[in-house]
Amino acid sequence: MNYREHLEKNGGVLRFDPIFIPRQFGDAGRRLRIHPDDYYAYGVKRGSVKERWFSSVIAANNGPLAEPDEGMSRVNTGKDRSERVYFKDFVDALGADLIGKKLYDKYGTWPMYSKFYDYTGPLFFHLHLDFESAARVGRIGKPEAYYYPPQYNNYPGKFPHTYFGFDPDTTKEQVKDRLLKYESGDNRITELSRAFRIELGTGWYTPPGVLHAPGSYLTYEPQWNSDVNSVYENITDGEIYDYKFLCENCPEDKMRDIDYIMSLMDWNANVDPHYKKTYFRPPVTLEENEDYVQKQVAYGNDYIAARELTVFPGKTVTVKDGFAYGLIITQGFGKLGSYDCSTACMLRVGGVSQDEFFVSEKTATEGLTITNKSDSEPLVMLKHYPAYSDPAAIVMGK
């Protein structure tokens, strides 16, 4: 395939097919807008579909039954869909001409992706490894951010609160005592934590090493190209998690070393007495006029960022961002460059959609023209990209 010709023919924009991920744990929140018959499209052994991935060049770390390309974004080329053309193929072939020289020179690939995750109950209390700890097992660290889009959250699920870290008065000895009970009974480790009620239209940044148990709203999560966990909670919402969930990303000789497992924590961040002030991310308005409003919804870190763009009814705008980004449409319909675009209503696993795209650096810098064809509702999209591409997004409040 001629990757450059396809990109140029479509004005520097790629259209993606939707990619869904089943998980064996938890219950699906059923807000991903897929057909009811498709929640077990991968078979009951794989669990129900609970995630949708965006702009991904990596495969999911999802057990021995997963396909080798599970989680990898596919470009809709308008041709025979039996031949899978991956976003990774475009990145490898076009490099800096697609994602930008500065980004490509630093990472050699597109270094992040985003996703919707959708559970009807809370997730387990866990952390993601930092870069040093992950490197010991041949992986990379995982910083991540959250944003709660109102358009995808028609109901809150069973537990619309998220635990972060520990109460500031918690001691390491108390945490260690709970981990030592991992195989003897419910360790109830979130008794040491603190929960915050989720506010739609806001978000959080979660650095590696911070314990967190995400609540039950559908969440938009820009993250680094990694999936390295250590699960500190052994029973969540009545579901039991084997000891392997605690130690699966530890060197073999450290899997029974509780002190090593505790060293995966960023202790100071976990007991930050002003945790919300440090990591809560209310949206910051960047541009607002009679045609559109653009807000920064993920920021304040060196890795990942995201924006929300709202184009008002009947308006045509040209928006310049200056860096490559992936996007997902959450409300409305219209034109995105040369493509028709529309919010998903009911998707099929293995099907197509008009709601997910990738914009090259050149087009994003020169300006992407967007038309809202509705006379009654806004056209809303979320944009995800590496913070390195946008220095202003690294600074709090910018």
PEZI-V930160 format. One record per backbone hydrogen bond with DSSP energy under -0.5 kcal/mol. NH is the residue of the N-H (numbers start at 1). CO is the residue of the C=O. Records with the same first field share a line. If there is no record, write none. Layout:
NH: CO + CO
This chain:
3: 1
6: 2
7: 3
8: 4
9: 5
10: 6
11: 8
12: 7
13: 7 + 10
14: 358
16: 356
17: 74
19: 53
21: 51
23: 48
29: 118
35: 347
38: 35
39: 36
41: 38
43: 40
46: 43
47: 44
49: 39
50: 21
51: 21
52: 116
53: 19
54: 114
60: 70
62: 60
66: 63
70: 67
72: 69
73: 56
74: 17
75: 85
76: 15
77: 75
83: 80
84: 82
86: 84
87: 73
90: 86
91: 87
92: 88
93: 89
94: 90
95: 91
97: 94
98: 95
99: 95
100: 96
104: 100
105: 101
106: 102
107: 103
108: 103 + 104
111: 109
113: 223
114: 54
115: 221
116: 52
117: 219
118: 50
120: 27
123: 214
126: 124 + 212
127: 230
129: 228
134: 130
135: 131
136: 132 + 133
137: 134
138: 135
139: 134
142: 129
144: 206
145: 222
146: 204
147: 220
148: 202
149: 147
152: 149
153: 150
158: 120
161: 159
162: 196
163: 213
164: 194
165: 211
166: 270
167: 192
170: 167
175: 171
176: 172
177: 173
178: 174
179: 175
180: 176
181: 177 + 178
182: 179
184: 181
185: 181
191: 188
192: 189
193: 190
196: 162
198: 160
200: 198
201: 148
202: 199
203: 281
204: 146
205: 279
206: 144
207: 205
209: 128
210: 207
211: 209
212: 126
213: 163
216: 159
219: 117
220: 147
221: 115 + 219
222: 220
223: 113
224: 143
225: 111
226: 224
229: 227
230: 127
231: 245
232: 125 + 230
233: 125
234: 232
236: 239
239: 236
241: 234
242: 240
245: 242
246: 243
247: 243
248: 244
250: 247
254: 251
255: 252
257: 254
258: 256
261: 257
262: 258
263: 259
264: 261
265: 262
266: 209
267: 265
270: 266
271: 267
272: 269
275: 272
278: 274
279: 275
280: 276
281: 203
283: 201
284: 296
286: 294
287: 294
289: 292
293: 310
294: 287
295: 308
296: 284
297: 295 + 306
298: 306
300: 393
305: 385
306: 298
307: 383
308: 295
309: 381
310: 293
311: 379
312: 291 + 310
314: 372 + 374
315: 312
317: 370
319: 368
321: 319 + 364
322: 364
325: 359
326: 384
327: 357
328: 382
329: 355
330: 380
331: 380
334: 341
335: 371
336: 339
337: 335 + 369
339: 336
341: 334
342: 354
343: 332
347: 33
351: 348
357: 327
358: 14
359: 325
360: 12 + 358
361: 98
364: 360
365: 361
366: 362
367: 363
368: 319
369: 367
370: 317
371: 335
372: 315
373: 333 + 371
374: 333
379: 311
380: 331 + 378
381: 309
382: 328
383: 307
384: 326
385: 305
387: 303
388: 303
389: 386
390: 387
393: 390
394: 390 + 391
395: 391 + 392
398: 395
